[in-house]
Amino acid sequence: MDCQKPADMFAIVLGEKAIGTISLSHQNTINHTARIGYWLGSAYWNKGYASKAFQLILDQAKKREINMYLQQLEKKI
């Protein structure tokens, strides 16, 4: 029985320019876990773009009832 869903990938966009990507992958439908991965162009580091994208994808994960140790992650943000 396959309990893993395919990854959901999103572009991180500034204006009309894609500056990176973020994904929710390894989504396990049995134990409600997943992984978050991202890539951001170095010119856009330390400007809050990845943090904002991370928060948005965490919100999506919550809607999907994915645990992902969310309380621990939120304390670090």
mmCIF file of the N, C-alpha and C atoms, coordinates in Angstrom:
data_MODEL
# 
_entry.id   MODEL 
# 
loop_
_atom_site.group_PDB 
_atom_site.id 
_atom_site.type_symbol 
_atom_site.label_atom_id 
_atom_site.label_alt_id 
_atom_site.label_comp_id 
_atom_site.label_asym_id 
_atom_site.label_entity_id 
_atom_site.label_seq_id 
_atom_site.pdbx_PDB_ins_code 
_atom_site.Cartn_x 
_atom_site.Cartn_y 
_atom_site.Cartn_z 
_atom_site.occupancy 
_atom_site.B_iso_or_equiv 
_atom_site.pdbx_formal_charge 
_atom_site.auth_seq_id 
_atom_site.auth_comp_id 
_atom_site.auth_asym_id 
_atom_site.auth_atom_id 
_atom_site.pdbx_PDB_model_num 
ATOM 1   N N  . MET A 1 1  ? 0.843  -1.180 0.000   1.00 0.00 ? 1  MET A N  1 
ATOM 2   C CA . MET A 1 1  ? 0.000  0.000  0.000   1.00 0.00 ? 1  MET A CA 1 
ATOM 3   C C  . MET A 1 1  ? 0.890  1.246  0.000   1.00 0.00 ? 1  MET A C  1 
ATOM 4   N N  . ASP A 1 2  ? 0.698  2.095  -0.995  1.00 0.00 ? 2  ASP A N  1 
ATOM 5   C CA . ASP A 1 2  ? 1.497  3.313  -1.111  1.00 0.00 ? 2  ASP A CA 1 
ATOM 6   C C  . ASP A 1 2  ? 0.850  4.408  -0.277  1.00 0.00 ? 2  ASP A C  1 
ATOM 7   N N  . CYS A 1 3  ? 1.557  4.863  0.746   1.00 0.00 ? 3  CYS A N  1 
ATOM 8   C CA . CYS A 1 3  ? 1.004  5.890  1.629   1.00 0.00 ? 3  CYS A CA 1 
ATOM 9   C C  . CYS A 1 3  ? 1.669  7.245  1.403   1.00 0.00 ? 3  CYS A C  1 
ATOM 10  N N  . GLN A 1 4  ? 2.497  7.356  0.364   1.00 0.00 ? 4  GLN A N  1 
ATOM 11  C CA . GLN A 1 4  ? 3.222  8.589  0.116   1.00 0.00 ? 4  GLN A CA 1 
ATOM 12  C C  . GLN A 1 4  ? 2.634  9.320  -1.078  1.00 0.00 ? 4  GLN A C  1 
ATOM 13  N N  . LYS A 1 5  ? 2.308  10.597 -0.882  1.00 0.00 ? 5  LYS A N  1 
ATOM 14  C CA . LYS A 1 5  ? 1.778  11.431 -1.947  1.00 0.00 ? 5  LYS A CA 1 
ATOM 15  C C  . LYS A 1 5  ? 2.936  12.104 -2.677  1.00 0.00 ? 5  LYS A C  1 
ATOM 16  N N  . PRO A 1 6  ? 2.731  12.475 -3.926  1.00 0.00 ? 6  PRO A N  1 
ATOM 17  C CA . PRO A 1 6  ? 3.785  13.200 -4.652  1.00 0.00 ? 6  PRO A CA 1 
ATOM 18  C C  . PRO A 1 6  ? 4.021  14.582 -4.041  1.00 0.00 ? 6  PRO A C  1 
ATOM 19  N N  . ALA A 1 7  ? 5.162  15.144 -4.323  1.00 0.00 ? 7  ALA A N  1 
ATOM 20  C CA . ALA A 1 7  ? 5.524  16.458 -3.781  1.00 0.00 ? 7  ALA A CA 1 
ATOM 21  C C  . ALA A 1 7  ? 4.666  17.557 -4.395  1.00 0.00 ? 7  ALA A C  1 
ATOM 22  N N  . ASP A 1 8  ? 4.393  18.557 -3.584  1.00 0.00 ? 8  ASP A N  1 
ATOM 23  C CA . ASP A 1 8  ? 3.766  19.787 -4.053  1.00 0.00 ? 8  ASP A CA 1 
ATOM 24  C C  . ASP A 1 8  ? 4.880  20.818 -4.116  1.00 0.00 ? 8  ASP A C  1 
ATOM 25  N N  . MET A 1 9  ? 5.117  21.373 -5.307  1.00 0.00 ? 9  MET A N  1 
ATOM 26  C CA . MET A 1 9  ? 6.191  22.349 -5.485  1.00 0.00 ? 9  MET A CA 1 
ATOM 27  C C  . MET A 1 9  ? 5.601  23.700 -5.865  1.00 0.00 ? 9  MET A C  1 
ATOM 28  N N  . PHE A 1 10 ? 6.186  24.750 -5.290  1.00 0.00 ? 10 PHE A N  1 
ATOM 29  C CA . PHE A 1 10 ? 5.704  26.096 -5.531  1.00 0.00 ? 10 PHE A CA 1 
ATOM 30  C C  . PHE A 1 10 ? 6.877  27.007 -5.882  1.00 0.00 ? 10 PHE A C  1 
ATOM 31  N N  . ALA A 1 11 ? 6.617  27.992 -6.721  1.00 0.00 ? 11 ALA A N  1 
ATOM 32  C CA . ALA A 1 11 ? 7.620  29.009 -7.028  1.00 0.00 ? 11 ALA A CA 1 
ATOM 33  C C  . ALA A 1 11 ? 7.552  30.085 -5.951  1.00 0.00 ? 11 ALA A C  1 
ATOM 34  N N  . ILE A 1 12 ? 8.693  30.624 -5.575  1.00 0.00 ? 12 ILE A N  1 
ATOM 35  C CA . ILE A 1 12 ? 8.757  31.805 -4.721  1.00 0.00 ? 12 ILE A CA 1 
ATOM 36  C C  . ILE A 1 12 ? 8.945  32.967 -5.695  1.00 0.00 ? 12 ILE A C  1 
ATOM 37  N N  . VAL A 1 13 ? 7.968  33.860 -5.734  1.00 0.00 ? 13 VAL A N  1 
ATOM 38  C CA . VAL A 1 13 ? 7.925  34.897 -6.768  1.00 0.00 ? 13 VAL A CA 1 
ATOM 39  C C  . VAL A 1 13 ? 8.002  36.276 -6.136  1.00 0.00 ? 13 VAL A C  1 
ATOM 40  N N  . LEU A 1 14 ? 8.821  37.119 -6.710  1.00 0.00 ? 14 LEU A N  1 
ATOM 41  C CA . LEU A 1 14 ? 8.935  38.516 -6.307  1.00 0.00 ? 14 LEU A CA 1 
ATOM 42  C C  . LEU A 1 14 ? 8.542  39.348 -7.523  1.00 0.00 ? 14 LEU A C  1 
ATOM 43  N N  . GLY A 1 15 ? 7.449  40.068 -7.415  1.00 0.00 ? 15 GLY A N  1 
ATOM 44  C CA . GLY A 1 15 ? 6.919  40.762 -8.595  1.00 0.00 ? 15 GLY A CA 1 
ATOM 45  C C  . GLY A 1 15 ? 6.481  39.722 -9.604  1.00 0.00 ? 15 GLY A C  1 
ATOM 46  N N  . GLU A 1 16 ? 7.106  39.721 -10.753 1.00 0.00 ? 16 GLU A N  1 
ATOM 47  C CA . GLU A 1 16 ? 6.827  38.705 -11.768 1.00 0.00 ? 16 GLU A CA 1 
ATOM 48  C C  . GLU A 1 16 ? 8.015  37.775 -11.982 1.00 0.00 ? 16 GLU A C  1 
ATOM 49  N N  . LYS A 1 17 ? 8.999  37.825 -11.080 1.00 0.00 ? 17 LYS A N  1 
ATOM 50  C CA . LYS A 1 17 ? 10.223 37.048 -11.236 1.00 0.00 ? 17 LYS A CA 1 
ATOM 51  C C  . LYS A 1 17 ? 10.276 35.912 -10.219 1.00 0.00 ? 17 LYS A C  1 
ATOM 52  N N  . ALA A 1 18 ? 10.514 34.688 -10.718 1.00 0.00 ? 18 ALA A N  1 
ATOM 53  C CA . ALA A 1 18 ? 10.714 33.548 -9.822  1.00 0.00 ? 18 ALA A CA 1 
ATOM 54  C C  . ALA A 1 18 ? 12.108 33.662 -9.212  1.00 0.00 ? 18 ALA A C  1 
ATOM 55  N N  . ILE A 1 19 ? 12.177 33.680 -7.870  1.00 0.00 ? 19 ILE A N  1 
ATOM 56  C CA . ILE A 1 19 ? 13.470 33.823 -7.193  1.00 0.00 ? 19 ILE A CA 1 
ATOM 57  C C  . ILE A 1 19 ? 13.855 32.552 -6.430  1.00 0.00 ? 19 ILE A C  1 
ATOM 58  N N  . GLY A 1 20 ? 12.955 31.559 -6.442  1.00 0.00 ? 20 GLY A N  1 
ATOM 59  C CA . GLY A 1 20 ? 13.251 30.314 -5.746  1.00 0.00 ? 20 GLY A CA 1 
ATOM 60  C C  . GLY A 1 20 ? 12.092 29.343 -5.826  1.00 0.00 ? 20 GLY A C  1 
ATOM 61  N N  . THR A 1 21 ? 12.229 28.238 -5.110  1.00 0.00 ? 21 THR A N  1 
ATOM 62  C CA . THR A 1 21 ? 11.175 27.232 -5.028  1.00 0.00 ? 21 THR A CA 1 
ATOM 63  C C  . THR A 1 21 ? 11.074 26.730 -3.591  1.00 0.00 ? 21 THR A C  1 
ATOM 64  N N  . ILE A 1 22 ? 9.915  26.175 -3.270  1.00 0.00 ? 22 ILE A N  1 
ATOM 65  C CA . ILE A 1 22 ? 9.709  25.523 -1.984  1.00 0.00 ? 22 ILE A CA 1 
ATOM 66  C C  . ILE A 1 22 ? 8.778  24.344 -2.231  1.00 0.00 ? 22 ILE A C  1 
ATOM 67  N N  . SER A 1 23 ? 9.015  23.254 -1.509  1.00 0.00 ? 23 SER A N  1 
ATOM 68  C CA . SER A 1 23 ? 8.189  22.067 -1.742  1.00 0.00 ? 23 SER A CA 1 
ATOM 69  C C  . SER A 1 23 ? 7.809  21.385 -0.440  1.00 0.00 ? 23 SER A C  1 
ATOM 70  N N  . LEU A 1 24 ? 6.692  20.699 -0.511  1.00 0.00 ? 24 LEU A N  1 
ATOM 71  C CA . LEU A 1 24 ? 6.211  19.842 0.562   1.00 0.00 ? 24 LEU A CA 1 
ATOM 72  C C  . LEU A 1 24 ? 6.273  18.438 -0.011  1.00 0.00 ? 24 LEU A C  1 
ATOM 73  N N  . SER A 1 25 ? 7.231  17.636 0.459   1.00 0.00 ? 25 SER A N  1 
ATOM 74  C CA . SER A 1 25 ? 7.459  16.317 -0.146  1.00 0.00 ? 25 SER A CA 1 
ATOM 75  C C  . SER A 1 25 ? 7.408  15.217 0.907   1.00 0.00 ? 25 SER A C  1 
ATOM 76  N N  . HIS A 1 26 ? 7.551  13.988 0.442   1.00 0.00 ? 26 HIS A N  1 
ATOM 77  C CA . HIS A 1 26 ? 7.509  12.814 1.322   1.00 0.00 ? 26 HIS A CA 1 
ATOM 78  C C  . HIS A 1 26 ? 6.279  12.862 2.228   1.00 0.00 ? 26 HIS A C  1 
ATOM 79  N N  . GLN A 1 27 ? 5.140  13.232 1.639   1.00 0.00 ? 27 GLN A N  1 
ATOM 80  C CA . GLN A 1 27 ? 3.898  13.346 2.397   1.00 0.00 ? 27 GLN A CA 1 
ATOM 81  C C  . GLN A 1 27 ? 3.343  11.955 2.675   1.00 0.00 ? 27 GLN A C  1 
ATOM 82  N N  . ASN A 1 28 ? 3.377  11.562 3.924   1.00 0.00 ? 28 ASN A N  1 
ATOM 83  C CA . ASN A 1 28 ? 2.914  10.239 4.329   1.00 0.00 ? 28 ASN A CA 1 
ATOM 84  C C  . ASN A 1 28 ? 1.493  10.370 4.862   1.00 0.00 ? 28 ASN A C  1 
ATOM 85  N N  . THR A 1 29 ? 0.552  9.693  4.204   1.00 0.00 ? 29 THR A N  1 
ATOM 86  C CA . THR A 1 29 ? -0.860 9.825  4.562   1.00 0.00 ? 29 THR A CA 1 
ATOM 87  C C  . THR A 1 29 ? -1.258 8.975  5.757   1.00 0.00 ? 29 THR A C  1 
ATOM 88  N N  . ILE A 1 30 ? -0.387 8.085  6.190   1.00 0.00 ? 30 ILE A N  1 
ATOM 89  C CA . ILE A 1 30 ? -0.709 7.251  7.349   1.00 0.00 ? 30 ILE A CA 1 
ATOM 90  C C  . ILE A 1 30 ? -0.297 7.925  8.647   1.00 0.00 ? 30 ILE A C  1 
ATOM 91  N N  . ASN A 1 31 ? 0.964  8.372  8.718   1.00 0.00 ? 31 ASN A N  1 
ATOM 92  C CA . ASN A 1 31 ? 1.397  9.009  9.971   1.00 0.00 ? 31 ASN A CA 1 
ATOM 93  C C  . ASN A 1 31 ? 1.441  10.533 9.871   1.00 0.00 ? 31 ASN A C  1 
ATOM 94  N N  . HIS A 1 32 ? 0.921  11.097 8.786   1.00 0.00 ? 32 HIS A N  1 
ATOM 95  C CA . HIS A 1 32 ? 0.749  12.545 8.614   1.00 0.00 ? 32 HIS A CA 1 
ATOM 96  C C  . HIS A 1 32 ? 2.045  13.321 8.805   1.00 0.00 ? 32 HIS A C  1 
ATOM 97  N N  . THR A 1 33 ? 3.073  12.923 8.089   1.00 0.00 ? 33 THR A N  1 
ATOM 98  C CA . THR A 1 33 ? 4.353  13.625 8.131   1.00 0.00 ? 33 THR A CA 1 
ATOM 99  C C  . THR A 1 33 ? 4.724  14.079 6.726   1.00 0.00 ? 33 THR A C  1 
ATOM 100 N N  . ALA A 1 34 ? 5.647  15.005 6.648   1.00 0.00 ? 34 ALA A N  1 
ATOM 101 C CA . ALA A 1 34 ? 6.137  15.498 5.359   1.00 0.00 ? 34 ALA A CA 1 
ATOM 102 C C  . ALA A 1 34 ? 7.468  16.196 5.582   1.00 0.00 ? 34 ALA A C  1 
ATOM 103 N N  . ARG A 1 35 ? 8.124  16.532 4.471   1.00 0.00 ? 35 ARG A N  1 
ATOM 104 C CA . ARG A 1 35 ? 9.371  17.302 4.524   1.00 0.00 ? 35 ARG A CA 1 
ATOM 105 C C  . ARG A 1 35 ? 9.197  18.583 3.727   1.00 0.00 ? 35 ARG A C  1 
ATOM 106 N N  . ILE A 1 36 ? 9.896  19.610 4.170   1.00 0.00 ? 36 ILE A N  1 
ATOM 107 C CA . ILE A 1 36 ? 9.910  20.875 3.444   1.00 0.00 ? 36 ILE A CA 1 
ATOM 108 C C  . ILE A 1 36 ? 11.311 21.094 2.909   1.00 0.00 ? 36 ILE A C  1 
ATOM 109 N N  . GLY A 1 37 ? 11.402 21.451 1.645   1.00 0.00 ? 37 GLY A N  1 
ATOM 110 C CA . GLY A 1 37 ? 12.685 21.781 1.036   1.00 0.00 ? 37 GLY A CA 1 
ATOM 111 C C  . GLY A 1 37 ? 12.549 23.083 0.265   1.00 0.00 ? 37 GLY A C  1 
ATOM 112 N N  . TYR A 1 38 ? 13.632 23.830 0.172   1.00 0.00 ? 38 TYR A N  1 
ATOM 113 C CA . TYR A 1 38 ? 13.564 25.070 -0.593  1.00 0.00 ? 38 TYR A CA 1 
ATOM 114 C C  . TYR A 1 38 ? 14.901 25.396 -1.233  1.00 0.00 ? 38 TYR A C  1 
ATOM 115 N N  . TRP A 1 39 ? 14.846 26.251 -2.221  1.00 0.00 ? 39 TRP A N  1 
ATOM 116 C CA . TRP A 1 39 ? 16.019 26.820 -2.870  1.00 0.00 ? 39 TRP A CA 1 
ATOM 117 C C  . TRP A 1 39 ? 15.682 28.277 -3.128  1.00 0.00 ? 39 TRP A C  1 
ATOM 118 N N  . LEU A 1 40 ? 16.643 29.153 -2.865  1.00 0.00 ? 40 LEU A N  1 
ATOM 119 C CA . LEU A 1 40 ? 16.445 30.578 -3.075  1.00 0.00 ? 40 LEU A CA 1 
ATOM 120 C C  . LEU A 1 40 ? 17.712 31.154 -3.676  1.00 0.00 ? 40 LEU A C  1 
ATOM 121 N N  . GLY A 1 41 ? 17.569 31.944 -4.725  1.00 0.00 ? 41 GLY A N  1 
ATOM 122 C CA . GLY A 1 41 ? 18.722 32.592 -5.350  1.00 0.00 ? 41 GLY A CA 1 
ATOM 123 C C  . GLY A 1 41 ? 19.507 33.396 -4.322  1.00 0.00 ? 41 GLY A C  1 
ATOM 124 N N  . SER A 1 42 ? 20.816 33.306 -4.370  1.00 0.00 ? 42 SER A N  1 
ATOM 125 C CA . SER A 1 42 ? 21.660 33.939 -3.329  1.00 0.00 ? 42 SER A CA 1 
ATOM 126 C C  . SER A 1 42 ? 21.461 35.456 -3.233  1.00 0.00 ? 42 SER A C  1 
ATOM 127 N N  . ALA A 1 43 ? 21.055 36.097 -4.306  1.00 0.00 ? 43 ALA A N  1 
ATOM 128 C CA . ALA A 1 43 ? 20.814 37.541 -4.259  1.00 0.00 ? 43 ALA A CA 1 
ATOM 129 C C  . ALA A 1 43 ? 19.624 37.889 -3.363  1.00 0.00 ? 43 ALA A C  1 
ATOM 130 N N  . TYR A 1 44 ? 18.829 36.891 -3.007  1.00 0.00 ? 44 TYR A N  1 
ATOM 131 C CA . TYR A 1 44 ? 17.614 37.119 -2.216  1.00 0.00 ? 44 TYR A CA 1 
ATOM 132 C C  . TYR A 1 44 ? 17.711 36.569 -0.796  1.00 0.00 ? 44 TYR A C  1 
ATOM 133 N N  . TRP A 1 45 ? 18.883 36.096 -0.399  1.00 0.00 ? 45 TRP A N  1 
ATOM 134 C CA . TRP A 1 45 ? 19.097 35.588 0.951   1.00 0.00 ? 45 TRP A CA 1 
ATOM 135 C C  . TRP A 1 45 ? 18.994 36.736 1.966   1.00 0.00 ? 45 TRP A C  1 
ATOM 136 N N  . ASN A 1 46 ? 18.622 36.376 3.191   1.00 0.00 ? 46 ASN A N  1 
ATOM 137 C CA . ASN A 1 46 ? 18.589 37.311 4.328   1.00 0.00 ? 46 ASN A CA 1 
ATOM 138 C C  . ASN A 1 46 ? 17.654 38.495 4.116   1.00 0.00 ? 46 ASN A C  1 
ATOM 139 N N  . LYS A 1 47 ? 16.585 38.275 3.356   1.00 0.00 ? 47 LYS A N  1 
ATOM 140 C CA . LYS A 1 47 ? 15.605 39.339 3.123   1.00 0.00 ? 47 LYS A CA 1 
ATOM 141 C C  . LYS A 1 47 ? 14.203 38.922 3.548   1.00 0.00 ? 47 LYS A C  1 
ATOM 142 N N  . GLY A 1 48 ? 14.093 37.723 4.145   1.00 0.00 ? 48 GLY A N  1 
ATOM 143 C CA . GLY A 1 48 ? 12.807 37.276 4.657   1.00 0.00 ? 48 GLY A CA 1 
ATOM 144 C C  . GLY A 1 48 ? 11.940 36.507 3.680   1.00 0.00 ? 48 GLY A C  1 
ATOM 145 N N  . TYR A 1 49 ? 12.398 36.353 2.429   1.00 0.00 ? 49 TYR A N  1 
ATOM 146 C CA . TYR A 1 49 ? 11.571 35.671 1.425   1.00 0.00 ? 49 TYR A CA 1 
ATOM 147 C C  . TYR A 1 49 ? 11.393 34.186 1.749   1.00 0.00 ? 49 TYR A C  1 
ATOM 148 N N  . ALA A 1 50 ? 12.449 33.514 2.136   1.00 0.00 ? 50 ALA A N  1 
ATOM 149 C CA . ALA A 1 50 ? 12.349 32.092 2.476   1.00 0.00 ? 50 ALA A CA 1 
ATOM 150 C C  . ALA A 1 50 ? 11.517 31.908 3.739   1.00 0.00 ? 50 ALA A C  1 
ATOM 151 N N  . SER A 1 51 ? 11.682 32.783 4.707   1.00 0.00 ? 51 SER A N  1 
ATOM 152 C CA . SER A 1 51 ? 10.888 32.694 5.939   1.00 0.00 ? 51 SER A CA 1 
ATOM 153 C C  . SER A 1 51 ? 9.401  32.833 5.648   1.00 0.00 ? 51 SER A C  1 
ATOM 154 N N  . LYS A 1 52 ? 9.046  33.773 4.783   1.00 0.00 ? 52 LYS A N  1 
ATOM 155 C CA . LYS A 1 52 ? 7.646  33.969 4.411   1.00 0.00 ? 52 LYS A CA 1 
ATOM 156 C C  . LYS A 1 52 ? 7.111  32.744 3.667   1.00 0.00 ? 52 LYS A C  1 
ATOM 157 N N  . ALA A 1 53 ? 7.887  32.221 2.728   1.00 0.00 ? 53 ALA A N  1 
ATOM 158 C CA . ALA A 1 53 ? 7.467  31.031 1.988   1.00 0.00 ? 53 ALA A CA 1 
ATOM 159 C C  . ALA A 1 53 ? 7.324  29.840 2.928   1.00 0.00 ? 53 ALA A C  1 
ATOM 160 N N  . PHE A 1 54 ? 8.245  29.706 3.876   1.00 0.00 ? 54 PHE A N  1 
ATOM 161 C CA . PHE A 1 54 ? 8.201  28.625 4.852   1.00 0.00 ? 54 PHE A CA 1 
ATOM 162 C C  . PHE A 1 54 ? 6.922  28.710 5.679   1.00 0.00 ? 54 PHE A C  1 
ATOM 163 N N  . GLN A 1 55 ? 6.570  29.920 6.127   1.00 0.00 ? 55 GLN A N  1 
ATOM 164 C CA . GLN A 1 55 ? 5.346  30.094 6.914   1.00 0.00 ? 55 GLN A CA 1 
ATOM 165 C C  . GLN A 1 55 ? 4.113  29.731 6.092   1.00 0.00 ? 55 GLN A C  1 
ATOM 166 N N  . LEU A 1 56 ? 4.088  30.127 4.820   1.00 0.00 ? 56 LEU A N  1 
ATOM 167 C CA . LEU A 1 56 ? 2.941  29.804 3.966   1.00 0.00 ? 56 LEU A CA 1 
ATOM 168 C C  . LEU A 1 56 ? 2.808  28.298 3.744   1.00 0.00 ? 56 LEU A C  1 
ATOM 169 N N  . ILE A 1 57 ? 3.926  27.613 3.554   1.00 0.00 ? 57 ILE A N  1 
ATOM 170 C CA . ILE A 1 57 ? 3.845  26.169 3.333   1.00 0.00 ? 57 ILE A CA 1 
ATOM 171 C C  . ILE A 1 57 ? 3.505  25.442 4.641   1.00 0.00 ? 57 ILE A C  1 
ATOM 172 N N  . LEU A 1 58 ? 3.929  25.978 5.785   1.00 0.00 ? 58 LEU A N  1 
ATOM 173 C CA . LEU A 1 58 ? 3.500  25.414 7.070   1.00 0.00 ? 58 LEU A CA 1 
ATOM 174 C C  . LEU A 1 58 ? 1.987  25.534 7.230   1.00 0.00 ? 58 LEU A C  1 
ATOM 175 N N  . ASP A 1 59 ? 1.437  26.666 6.801   1.00 0.00 ? 59 ASP A N  1 
ATOM 176 C CA . ASP A 1 59 ? -0.016 26.846 6.857   1.00 0.00 ? 59 ASP A CA 1 
ATOM 177 C C  . ASP A 1 59 ? -0.721 25.799 6.007   1.00 0.00 ? 59 ASP A C  1 
ATOM 178 N N  . GLN A 1 60 ? -0.178 25.515 4.812   1.00 0.00 ? 60 GLN A N  1 
ATOM 179 C CA . GLN A 1 60 ? -0.743 24.466 3.961   1.00 0.00 ? 60 GLN A CA 1 
ATOM 180 C C  . GLN A 1 60 ? -0.653 23.105 4.631   1.00 0.00 ? 60 GLN A C  1 
ATOM 181 N N  . ALA A 1 61 ? 0.473  22.833 5.271   1.00 0.00 ? 61 ALA A N  1 
ATOM 182 C CA . ALA A 1 61 ? 0.658  21.554 5.956   1.00 0.00 ? 61 ALA A CA 1 
ATOM 183 C C  . ALA A 1 61 ? -0.367 21.384 7.072   1.00 0.00 ? 61 ALA A C  1 
ATOM 184 N N  . LYS A 1 62 ? -0.617 22.454 7.812   1.00 0.00 ? 62 LYS A N  1 
ATOM 185 C CA . LYS A 1 62 ? -1.604 22.390 8.893   1.00 0.00 ? 62 LYS A CA 1 
ATOM 186 C C  . LYS A 1 62 ? -2.984 22.055 8.344   1.00 0.00 ? 62 LYS A C  1 
ATOM 187 N N  . LYS A 1 63 ? -3.330 22.669 7.216   1.00 0.00 ? 63 LYS A N  1 
ATOM 188 C CA . LYS A 1 63 ? -4.634 22.402 6.603   1.00 0.00 ? 63 LYS A CA 1 
ATOM 189 C C  . LYS A 1 63 ? -4.753 20.942 6.189   1.00 0.00 ? 63 LYS A C  1 
ATOM 190 N N  . ARG A 1 64 ? -3.636 20.324 5.892   1.00 0.00 ? 64 ARG A N  1 
ATOM 191 C CA . ARG A 1 64 ? -3.632 18.916 5.472   1.00 0.00 ? 64 ARG A CA 1 
ATOM 192 C C  . ARG A 1 64 ? -3.421 17.974 6.649   1.00 0.00 ? 64 ARG A C  1 
ATOM 193 N N  . GLU A 1 65 ? -3.417 18.522 7.855   1.00 0.00 ? 65 GLU A N  1 
ATOM 194 C CA . GLU A 1 65 ? -3.240 17.745 9.077   1.00 0.00 ? 65 GLU A CA 1 
ATOM 195 C C  . GLU A 1 65 ? -1.913 16.983 9.095   1.00 0.00 ? 65 GLU A C  1 
ATOM 196 N N  . ILE A 1 66 ? -0.873 17.643 8.626   1.00 0.00 ? 66 ILE A N  1 
ATOM 197 C CA . ILE A 1 66 ? 0.467  17.062 8.656   1.00 0.00 ? 66 ILE A CA 1 
ATOM 198 C C  . ILE A 1 66 ? 1.151  17.552 9.923   1.00 0.00 ? 66 ILE A C  1 
ATOM 199 N N  . ASN A 1 67 ? 1.560  16.647 10.757  1.00 0.00 ? 67 ASN A N  1 
ATOM 200 C CA . ASN A 1 67 ? 2.150  17.004 12.047  1.00 0.00 ? 67 ASN A CA 1 
ATOM 201 C C  . ASN A 1 67 ? 3.485  17.707 11.887  1.00 0.00 ? 67 ASN A C  1 
ATOM 202 N N  . MET A 1 68 ? 4.448  17.084 11.265  1.00 0.00 ? 68 MET A N  1 
ATOM 203 C CA . MET A 1 68 ? 5.776  17.626 10.982  1.00 0.00 ? 68 MET A CA 1 
ATOM 204 C C  . MET A 1 68 ? 6.430  18.303 12.183  1.00 0.00 ? 68 MET A C  1 
ATOM 205 N N  . TYR A 1 69 ? 6.089  17.904 13.374  1.00 0.00 ? 69 TYR A N  1 
ATOM 206 C CA . TYR A 1 69 ? 6.652  18.544 14.555  1.00 0.00 ? 69 TYR A CA 1 
ATOM 207 C C  . TYR A 1 69 ? 6.422  20.050 14.504  1.00 0.00 ? 69 TYR A C  1 
ATOM 208 N N  . LEU A 1 70 ? 5.221  20.449 14.123  1.00 0.00 ? 70 LEU A N  1 
ATOM 209 C CA . LEU A 1 70 ? 4.924  21.864 13.897  1.00 0.00 ? 70 LEU A CA 1 
ATOM 210 C C  . LEU A 1 70 ? 5.166  22.732 15.115  1.00 0.00 ? 70 LEU A C  1 
ATOM 211 N N  . GLN A 1 71 ? 4.834  22.260 16.292  1.00 0.00 ? 71 GLN A N  1 
ATOM 212 C CA . GLN A 1 71 ? 5.039  23.087 17.472  1.00 0.00 ? 71 GLN A CA 1 
ATOM 213 C C  . GLN A 1 71 ? 6.515  23.393 17.671  1.00 0.00 ? 71 GLN A C  1 
ATOM 214 N N  . GLN A 1 72 ? 7.384  22.415 17.430  1.00 0.00 ? 72 GLN A N  1 
ATOM 215 C CA . GLN A 1 72 ? 8.815  22.643 17.588  1.00 0.00 ? 72 GLN A CA 1 
ATOM 216 C C  . GLN A 1 72 ? 9.308  23.638 16.550  1.00 0.00 ? 72 GLN A C  1 
ATOM 217 N N  . LEU A 1 73 ? 8.827  23.515 15.315  1.00 0.00 ? 73 LEU A N  1 
ATOM 218 C CA . LEU A 1 73 ? 9.259  24.407 14.257  1.00 0.00 ? 73 LEU A CA 1 
ATOM 219 C C  . LEU A 1 73 ? 8.797  25.838 14.530  1.00 0.00 ? 73 LEU A C  1 
ATOM 220 N N  . GLU A 1 74 ? 7.557  25.985 14.981  1.00 0.00 ? 74 GLU A N  1 
ATOM 221 C CA . GLU A 1 74 ? 7.024  27.320 15.211  1.00 0.00 ? 74 GLU A CA 1 
ATOM 222 C C  . GLU A 1 74 ? 7.783  28.047 16.331  1.00 0.00 ? 74 GLU A C  1 
ATOM 223 N N  . LYS A 1 75 ? 8.285  27.309 17.292  1.00 0.00 ? 75 LYS A N  1 
ATOM 224 C CA . LYS A 1 75 ? 9.053  27.935 18.369  1.00 0.00 ? 75 LYS A CA 1 
ATOM 225 C C  . LYS A 1 75 ? 10.382 28.490 17.864  1.00 0.00 ? 75 LYS A C  1 
ATOM 226 N N  . LYS A 1 76 ? 10.894 27.895 16.777  1.00 0.00 ? 76 LYS A N  1 
ATOM 227 C CA . LYS A 1 76 ? 12.183 28.337 16.231  1.00 0.00 ? 76 LYS A CA 1 
ATOM 228 C C  . LYS A 1 76 ? 12.033 29.527 15.283  1.00 0.00 ? 76 LYS A C  1 
ATOM 229 N N  . ILE A 1 77 ? 10.841 29.765 14.805  1.00 0.00 ? 77 ILE A N  1 
ATOM 230 C CA . ILE A 1 77 ? 10.627 30.847 13.825  1.00 0.00 ? 77 ILE A CA 1 
ATOM 231 C C  . ILE A 1 77 ? 10.547 32.184 14.535  1.00 0.00 ? 77 ILE A C  1 
# 
